[in-house]
């Protein structure tokens, strides 16, 4: 594993997702409703995706790949809506929502180990 792989695959997403949680709280506190927040964030994600396709060309596709992408979108939007509800309605601080929601890494490691049989090659020291 190279330092650039750790930076691009781990550190940059951690920083961006951490900042995203703070920005979400600010947006909800600033008056965005949960549906509006989801629509604006989703539109932004879609625009970035379409721009990437425009830049790199149309990729080969499969129904399975697209179906799993839709499932991920539903999972992600549900999580984001719950977090926004926590900030807006329940008035939870970032210090409560961020650690709770970011335990998702543990869920991903466990489910990935089972679904993709990654447990065979799992190196606990690297996971920790």
MARVO-872623 format. One record per residue: residue in three letters; x, y negated, z negated of N, C-alpha, C in turn. Coordinates in pm, whole numbers, plus 32768, in hexadecimal, padded with zeros to 4 digits. Example, Ala and Ser with C-alpha at 12.3 -4.5 7.8 and 13.67 -1.06 7.14 Angstrom:
<nodes>
ALA852782397CF484CE81C27CF48528814A7CF4;SER850580E17D3C8557806A7D36850A7FFD7CED;
</nodes>
This chain:
<nodes>
UNK805580758000800080008000805A7F848000;UNK804A7F318064809F7EBB807380677E458022;UNK80BD7DE58000808B7D6E7FB9801E7D248008;UNK802B7D1D808D7FC47CD880DB7F3F7D2380D7;UNK7F457DA980D27EC97DF780C77E847DDC8043;UNK7ED07DD37FD77E977DB47F547E5D7D277F53;UNK7EA57CC97F907E767C3F7F977DF37C357FE5;UNK7DF37C6D805F7D7E7C6180B67D0C7CBB8089;UNK7D2A7D34805D7CC27D9280387C937D887FA9;UNK7CDC7D427F537CB77D3E7EC77CB47CB57E88;UNK7D247C6E7E8E7D2D7BEE7E487CD57B837E89;UNK7CDD7B747F0D7C8B7B0F7F527BF67B277F3C;UNK7BC37BA37F4C7B357BB97F307B107B9D7E9E;UNK7B697BC07E417B4C7BA77DB47B3E7B127D99;UNK7B987AC37DD27B927A327DC07B1479FA7E02;UNK7AF97A237E7D7A8379F07EC57A017A177E7F;UNK79F67A957E54797B7ABF7E10796C7A7D7D88;UNK79DD7A687D4279D77A207CC279A879907CD5;UNK79E2794D7D3879B578C47D57792478C47D85;UNK78FE792B7DCF787479357E007810793A7D8D;UNK783279807D2277D879887CAF77C878FF7C6E;UNK783578B57C63782F782E7C2A77DE77D37C86;UNK77F577DE7D0A77A8778D7D6A771477B17D67;UNK76F578327D527669785B7D48762778187CD1;UNK7669781A7C5F763077DB7BE8761977467C01;UNK767B77067C42766C76787C6275F8765E7CC0;UNK75E876B47D23757B76A37D8374F376B37D40;UNK74E6771C7CEE746677337CA9744C76C17C45;UNK74B376987BFD74A376297B9E748475A77BE7;UNK74B4759C7C64749C75257CB4741275217CF4;UNK73C275887CDE733975847D0E731575E57D7E;UNK737476327DAE735276937E1672FF77037DD9;UNK729377287E197244779A7DEB728B781A7E18;UNK726678897DDD72A579087E01728D79297E95;UNK7211791E7EC871FF793C7F57724F78DF7FB2;UNK7253785D7F91729F78007FE2733578217FDB;UNK7364783F7F6473F178637F52741478DB7FA8;UNK73C279457FA073DB79BD7FF073D9799D8085;UNK737B794B80B073707929813E73EA78DA816E;UNK7417787A8120748A78288149750A787B8149;UNK751F78C980DF7597791D80D8759379868148;UNK752079C6815975137A2B81C2752979F2824D;UNK74F6797B8266750B793A82E7759F791C82FD;UNK75E178EE8293767078D1829D76BF795082BC;UNK76A079BD827776E37A3D829076CA7A698320;UNK764E7A5C834D762C7A8483D676787A2F843D;UNK768179AD842676CA79578483775E797A848A;UNK779979998417782679C2841678367A468462;UNK77DB7AA3844D77E07B22849477D27B11852A;UNK77707AC18555775D7AAB85E577D47A618622;UNK780F7A0485D7788779BE860878FA7A218618;UNK79097A7E85BA79737AE385C5795C7B3D863D;UNK78DE7B62865878C07BB286CF78E07B62874D;UNK78BC7AE1874E78DA7A8C87C1796F7A8087D9;UNK79BD7A7D876F7A4D7A6D87797A917AEF87A3;UNK7A627B60876B7AA67BDF87837A637C3787EB;UNK79EB7C14881479A37C67887579427CC5882F;UNK78E27CF6887C787B7D4D884578B67DD58825;UNK78A97E0187A878E67E808781788E7EF787A7;UNK78CA7F6D87AF78767FE587C1781D7FF58746;UNK77A2802287597744802D86EA770880B986E4;UNK76CF80D8867076868154865F760D81378606;UNK75A681858618752F817385C6755081898533;UNK75A381EC851675CA8208848C76148192844F;UNK7674815B849976C080E9846776688070844D;UNK760D805584A875B27FE4849775527FFE8423;UNK751F8077841874C5809983A9750780898321;UNK758580B4831775CC80A3829975EA8010827D;UNK76007FC182E676147F3182D475937EF082A1;UNK75217F1B82D474A07EE882A3748D7F0E8210;UNK74AE7F8A81EE74A27FB6816374FD7F648108;UNK75767F46813775D17EF480E875967E6880D6;UNK755D7E308140751E7DAC813774AC7DAA80D3;UNK745C7E1380D273EE7E1B807074247E287FE2;UNK748A7E797FD174C87E897F4D75057E067F1E;UNK75507DC57F7775937D487F55752D7CDA7F36;UNK74C57CCC7F8A74647C617F7374157C787EF2;UNK73FB7CF57ED073B97D137E5174127CEA7DDC;UNK74927D0D7DE574F17CE77D7B74FA7C507D6D;UNK75057C0B7DDC75127B797DD974927B397DA1;UNK741F7B6E7DC873A17B387D9373997B4D7CFD;UNK73C57BC17CCD73C47BDB7C3C74237B7D7BF3;UNK74987B677C2B74F77B0B7BED74BD7A7D7BEB;UNK74827A527C5A744679CD7C6073D579C07BFB;UNK73877A2A7BEA731C7A2B7B8673587A1B7AFA;UNK73C67A607AE3740B7A537A63743879C57A48;UNK746D79837AAF749978F87A9F742278997A91;UNK73C178A67AEB735478457AF272E978577A89;UNK72B178CE7A7F724178E57A26726C79077998;UNK72D0795F798F72FD798B790B7365792F78CD;UNK739878D1791E73FC786F78F0747A78B078B7;UNK74A4791F78F6751D796278CA7598791678FA;UNK7603791278AB767D78CF78D876CE792A7935;UNK772978EC797F7783793779D877D0799F7987;UNK77F3797D790B784079D878B677F77A5A7896;UNK77747A5E78A877277AD97893770E7B1E7919;UNK76E47AD2797D76BF7B0D79FE77397B457A48;UNK77A57AFA7A4C781A7B257A9B78547BA97A6B;UNK78727BBA79EB78AA7C3D79C278477CAF79D5;UNK77C87C9679BB77647D0079CC77597D2A7A5D;UNK774A7CC97AB677387CEA7B4377B97D1F7B81;UNK782B7CF67B4E78A87D247B8878D57DAC7B54;UNK78847DE87B02789E7E747ADF78777ECD7B56;UNK784B7E8D7BC178297ED77C3C789F7F257C71;UNK79187EFB7C51798F7F447C7D79907FD17C45;UNK79647FE07BCA795E80657B8D78F880BD7BD4;UNK788680827BF6781F80CC7C40785780F57CC8;UNK789A80997D0D78D180B77D91793A81267D8B;UNK799181227D2679F7818A7D1879B682127D02;UNK795582187CA9791382977C8A78C482CD7D01;UNK787382787D3F782182A57DB0787A82C67E28;UNK78DE82737E42793B828F7EB0798683107E9C;UNK79AC832B7E2079F383A87E03799B84207E20;UNK791A84157E0578BE84847E1D7892848D7EAF;UNK7860841F7EE7782784217F6D7890843C7FD8;UNK790583FE7FCC796D840D803179DB846F8008;UNK79C284B87F9B7A2385197F657AAC84D97F4D;UNK7AAB84597F297B2884137F0C7B6884437E8A;UNK7B1C848D7E3B7B5284C27DBF7BCB851B7DD9;UNK7BD285567E507C4185AF7E727CC685637E77;UNK7CC184E87EA77D3B84997EB67D4384257E54;UNK7CE6841E7DF67CDF83AE7D9A7D5883AE7D3D;UNK7D9C833F7D3C7E10832E7CE47DE682CE7C75;UNK7DCC83057C017D9682B97B917DEB82407B6F;UNK7E6E824C7B777EC681DA7B587EAB81647BB4;UNK7E92817E7C347E7681117C937DEB80D87C7B;UNK7D8C812C7C537D0580FC7C367D07809E7BBF;UNK7D5280C47B587D5C80727ADF7DA27FF07B00;
</nodes>
